[in-house]
Amino acid sequence: MKQTEQVQSLFSYGTLQDEAVQLSTFGRTLVGALDELPQYSQSTFGPYLNIRFTGNESDAVRGTRFEISITELEEADIYEATADYKRIEVRLNSGIRAWVYLNEDGK
């Protein structure tokens, strides 16, 4: 990532945590921090993981928060489009706002 690019936070609970996926998608291994997405639960959507909003304070999805460039976020959009995921902005337990992908049809 270039020093001049604006940094975006991306929360992954699935395959974007995998080093091989990162290398093929971004051309580098990402450095991340463990975090949680409150009031969501994890489910499956066909062969893919998915999340859904529950509003329940006891629910949380564990994953990794990555700092990436806007260009890399666009590359993640292309990667996630294969499973018809959309990107939304959320607030993580750390208090940081981050992008996350989910498929609303896969509830």
GROMACS elastic network, one bead per residue, 0.5 to 0.9 nm:
[ bonds ]
;  ai    aj funct       b0    kb
    1     4     6  0.85473   500
    1     5     6  0.71810   500
    1     7     6  0.88461   500
    1    68     6  0.70966   500
    1    69     6  0.61877   500
    1    71     6  0.88968   500
    1    72     6  0.82985   500
    2     5     6  0.56032   500
    2     6     6  0.88597   500
    2    69     6  0.79050   500
    3     6     6  0.81364   500
    5    69     6  0.59083   500
    5    70     6  0.70805   500
    5    71     6  0.83858   500
    6    68     6  0.83461   500
    6    69     6  0.58888   500
    6    70     6  0.64345   500
    7    67     6  0.60952   500
    7    68     6  0.55396   500
    7    70     6  0.67743   500
    8    66     6  0.81241   500
    8    67     6  0.55984   500
    8    68     6  0.52611   500
    8    69     6  0.57879   500
    8    70     6  0.64080   500
    8    72     6  0.89901   500
    8    73     6  0.74811   500
    8    98     6  0.71959   500
    8    99     6  0.78707   500
    9    65     6  0.64445   500
    9    66     6  0.55913   500
    9    68     6  0.63033   500
    9    69     6  0.85854   500
    9    73     6  0.88999   500
    9    96     6  0.79519   500
    9    97     6  0.69873   500
    9    99     6  0.61707   500
    9   100     6  0.89300   500
   10    64     6  0.81610   500
   10    65     6  0.55233   500
   10    66     6  0.51320   500
   10    67     6  0.63829   500
   10    68     6  0.70753   500
   10    73     6  0.77835   500
   10    97     6  0.87340   500
   10    98     6  0.51481   500
   10   100     6  0.60636   500
   10   101     6  0.89396   500
   11    16     6  0.89366   500
   11    35     6  0.80028   500
   11    36     6  0.85590   500
   11    37     6  0.82932   500
   11    63     6  0.66842   500
   11    64     6  0.56200   500
   11    66     6  0.63162   500
   11    67     6  0.89982   500
   11    90     6  0.89322   500
   11    92     6  0.84012   500
   11    98     6  0.60287   500
   11    99     6  0.59549   500
   11   100     6  0.52077   500
   11   101     6  0.81568   500
   12    15     6  0.74911   500
   12    16     6  0.59321   500
   12    17     6  0.62415   500
   12    62     6  0.86114   500
   12    63     6  0.54672   500
   12    64     6  0.53209   500
   12    65     6  0.63691   500
   12    66     6  0.78148   500
   12    99     6  0.87216   500
   12   100     6  0.65593   500
   12   101     6  0.78146   500
   13    16     6  0.76096   500
   13    17     6  0.71534   500
   13    36     6  0.89834   500
   13    42     6  0.85612   500
   13    49     6  0.78794   500
   13    50     6  0.83946   500
   13    51     6  0.86047   500
   13    61     6  0.71889   500
   13    62     6  0.63943   500
   13    64     6  0.65566   500
   13    65     6  0.89599   500
   13   100     6  0.85953   500
   14    17     6  0.60531   500
   14    18     6  0.78902   500
   14    48     6  0.82261   500
   14    49     6  0.63403   500
   14    50     6  0.82865   500
   14    63     6  0.75565   500
   14    64     6  0.89886   500
   15    18     6  0.53545   500
   15    19     6  0.87996   500
   15    21     6  0.67251   500
   15    22     6  0.85988   500
   15    48     6  0.88848   500
   15    49     6  0.85725   500
   16    19     6  0.76776   500
   16    20     6  0.87909   500
   16    21     6  0.59516   500
   16    22     6  0.60545   500
   16    25     6  0.86428   500
   16    64     6  0.89917   500
   16    76     6  0.84186   500
   17    20     6  0.89134   500
   17    21     6  0.75874   500
   17    22     6  0.72533   500
   17    30     6  0.83600   500
   17    32     6  0.86528   500
   17    63     6  0.80376   500
   17    64     6  0.68709   500
   18    21     6  0.53478   500
   18    22     6  0.62732   500
   18    23     6  0.87839   500
   18    29     6  0.89202   500
   19    22     6  0.50080   500
   19    23     6  0.61652   500
   19    24     6  0.86714   500
   19    28     6  0.84218   500
   19    29     6  0.59183   500
   19    30     6  0.77162   500
   20    23     6  0.51558   500
   20    24     6  0.62538   500
   20    25     6  0.85310   500
   20    29     6  0.81541   500
   21    24     6  0.52001   500
   21    25     6  0.59186   500
   21    26     6  0.82053   500
   21    29     6  0.88634   500
   22    25     6  0.51169   500
   22    26     6  0.54946   500
   22    27     6  0.67673   500
   22    28     6  0.62282   500
   22    29     6  0.56242   500
   22    30     6  0.67266   500
   23    26     6  0.54931   500
   23    29     6  0.57266   500
   23    30     6  0.84802   500
   24    27     6  0.56688   500
   24    28     6  0.78810   500
   25    28     6  0.80967   500
   25    72     6  0.81918   500
   25    75     6  0.64951   500
   25    76     6  0.69044   500
   25    78     6  0.88404   500
   25    79     6  0.69283   500
   26    29     6  0.76610   500
   26    30     6  0.84024   500
   26    72     6  0.61644   500
   26    75     6  0.69028   500
   26    76     6  0.79411   500
   30    66     6  0.66829   500
   30    67     6  0.78200   500
   30    68     6  0.79485   500
   31    65     6  0.86479   500
   31    66     6  0.62735   500
   31    67     6  0.74791   500
   32    64     6  0.58524   500
   32    65     6  0.53445   500
   32    67     6  0.70466   500
   33    63     6  0.84855   500
   33    64     6  0.54072   500
   33    65     6  0.52608   500
   33    66     6  0.67077   500
   34    62     6  0.74530   500
   34    63     6  0.58966   500
   34    65     6  0.61828   500
   35    61     6  0.85643   500
   35    62     6  0.61376   500
   35    63     6  0.56870   500
   35    64     6  0.55795   500
   35    65     6  0.61571   500
   35    92     6  0.67989   500
   35    93     6  0.65481   500
   35    94     6  0.65837   500
   36    60     6  0.60648   500
   36    61     6  0.53896   500
   36    63     6  0.59478   500
   36    64     6  0.77468   500
   36    65     6  0.86050   500
   36    92     6  0.57570   500
   36    93     6  0.54454   500
   36    94     6  0.75889   500
   37    40     6  0.63806   500
   37    41     6  0.86782   500
   37    59     6  0.85152   500
   37    60     6  0.52900   500
   37    61     6  0.50526   500
   37    62     6  0.65558   500
   37    63     6  0.78341   500
   37    90     6  0.77344   500
   37    91     6  0.71113   500
   37    93     6  0.60807   500
   37    94     6  0.89621   500
   38    41     6  0.83740   500
   38    53     6  0.87902   500
   38    55     6  0.82993   500
   38    56     6  0.82365   500
   38    57     6  0.68701   500
   38    58     6  0.78590   500
   38    59     6  0.60672   500
   38    61     6  0.66025   500
   38    62     6  0.88835   500
   38    91     6  0.80352   500
   38    92     6  0.65359   500
   38    93     6  0.62872   500
   39    52     6  0.86207   500
   39    53     6  0.60277   500
   39    54     6  0.55009   500
   39    56     6  0.50264   500
   39    57     6  0.53738   500
   39    58     6  0.69191   500
   39    60     6  0.54523   500
   39    61     6  0.80491   500
   40    51     6  0.63313   500
   40    52     6  0.53977   500
   40    54     6  0.52741   500
   40    55     6  0.68666   500
   40    56     6  0.74561   500
   40    57     6  0.87240   500
   40    59     6  0.56000   500
   40    60     6  0.52325   500
   40    61     6  0.60440   500
   41    50     6  0.84990   500
   41    51     6  0.55278   500
   41    52     6  0.56194   500
   41    53     6  0.66262   500
   41    54     6  0.66812   500
   41    56     6  0.89650   500
   41    59     6  0.58203   500
   41    60     6  0.59000   500
   41    61     6  0.57414   500
   42    49     6  0.70333   500
   42    50     6  0.57594   500
   42    52     6  0.65959   500
   42    60     6  0.82161   500
   42    61     6  0.61882   500
   42    62     6  0.89572   500
   43    48     6  0.86431   500
   43    49     6  0.59125   500
   43    50     6  0.51250   500
   43    51     6  0.57333   500
   43    52     6  0.75289   500
   43   106     6  0.85491   500
   43   107     6  0.77631   500
   44    47     6  0.67937   500
   44    48     6  0.55697   500
   44    50     6  0.51528   500
   44    51     6  0.77946   500
   44   106     6  0.74250   500
   44   107     6  0.82835   500
   45    48     6  0.50544   500
   45    49     6  0.58809   500
   45    50     6  0.58257   500
   45    51     6  0.89549   500
   45    83     6  0.89962   500
   45   103     6  0.77287   500
   45   105     6  0.84182   500
   45   107     6  0.74207   500
   46    49     6  0.79875   500
   46   106     6  0.79079   500
   48    83     6  0.77685   500
   49   102     6  0.86872   500
   50    85     6  0.88311   500
   50   101     6  0.81464   500
   50   102     6  0.57136   500
   50   103     6  0.64530   500
   50   104     6  0.86659   500
   50   106     6  0.71422   500
   50   107     6  0.79611   500
   51    61     6  0.77717   500
   51   101     6  0.83090   500
   51   102     6  0.58882   500
   51   103     6  0.75872   500
   51   104     6  0.85126   500
   51   106     6  0.86491   500
   51   107     6  0.78715   500
   52   102     6  0.73820   500
   52   103     6  0.82746   500
   52   104     6  0.74162   500
   52   106     6  0.86660   500
   52   107     6  0.65177   500
   53    56     6  0.82972   500
   54    57     6  0.84682   500
   54    59     6  0.73655   500
   55    58     6  0.88159   500
   55    59     6  0.78630   500
   56    59     6  0.55350   500
   56    60     6  0.86085   500
   57    60     6  0.78386   500
   60    93     6  0.88554   500
   65    92     6  0.88760   500
   65    98     6  0.76719   500
   66    98     6  0.88339   500
   68    71     6  0.81236   500
   68    72     6  0.59570   500
   68    73     6  0.66507   500
   69    72     6  0.50506   500
   69    73     6  0.62157   500
   69    74     6  0.87132   500
   70    74     6  0.63295   500
   70    75     6  0.86989   500
   71    74     6  0.51589   500
   71    75     6  0.64208   500
   71    76     6  0.87904   500
   72    76     6  0.61918   500
   72    77     6  0.85987   500
   73    77     6  0.62719   500
   73    78     6  0.88226   500
   73    99     6  0.88424   500
   74    78     6  0.65102   500
   74    79     6  0.87932   500
   75    78     6  0.51562   500
   75    79     6  0.63423   500
   75    80     6  0.87247   500
   76    80     6  0.60281   500
   76    81     6  0.83704   500
   77    80     6  0.52427   500
   77    81     6  0.59298   500
   77    85     6  0.83553   500
   77    86     6  0.79147   500
   77    87     6  0.75090   500
   77   101     6  0.86253   500
   78    81     6  0.51629   500
   78    82     6  0.72417   500
   79    82     6  0.61709   500
   79    83     6  0.83464   500
   80    83     6  0.58187   500
   80    84     6  0.67116   500
   80    85     6  0.56665   500
   80    86     6  0.76866   500
   80    87     6  0.87694   500
   80   101     6  0.73747   500
   81    85     6  0.56308   500
   81    86     6  0.74138   500
   82    85     6  0.76487   500
   83   103     6  0.78981   500
   84   102     6  0.84195   500
   84   103     6  0.64058   500
   84   105     6  0.88944   500
   85   101     6  0.56617   500
   85   102     6  0.50189   500
   85   104     6  0.77791   500
   86   100     6  0.81811   500
   86   101     6  0.53435   500
   86   102     6  0.56129   500
   86   103     6  0.61928   500
   86   104     6  0.80788   500
   87    99     6  0.62622   500
   87   100     6  0.54951   500
   87   102     6  0.66479   500
   87   103     6  0.88836   500
   88    98     6  0.83251   500
   88    99     6  0.55496   500
   88   100     6  0.55918   500
   88   101     6  0.63943   500
   88   102     6  0.78018   500
   89    97     6  0.66790   500
   89    98     6  0.55468   500
   89   100     6  0.63205   500
   89   101     6  0.88534   500
   90    96     6  0.83839   500
   90    97     6  0.55389   500
   90    98     6  0.55026   500
   90    99     6  0.62167   500
   90   100     6  0.70305   500
   91    94     6  0.79340   500
   91    95     6  0.58998   500
   91    96     6  0.56776   500
   91    98     6  0.62570   500
   91    99     6  0.87068   500
   92    95     6  0.53015   500
   92    96     6  0.55247   500
   92    97     6  0.62102   500
   92    98     6  0.70528   500
   93    96     6  0.74127   500
   94    97     6  0.86742   500
  102   105     6  0.89679   500
  102   106     6  0.84014   500
  103   106     6  0.54430   500
  103   107     6  0.75039   500
  104   107     6  0.59184   500
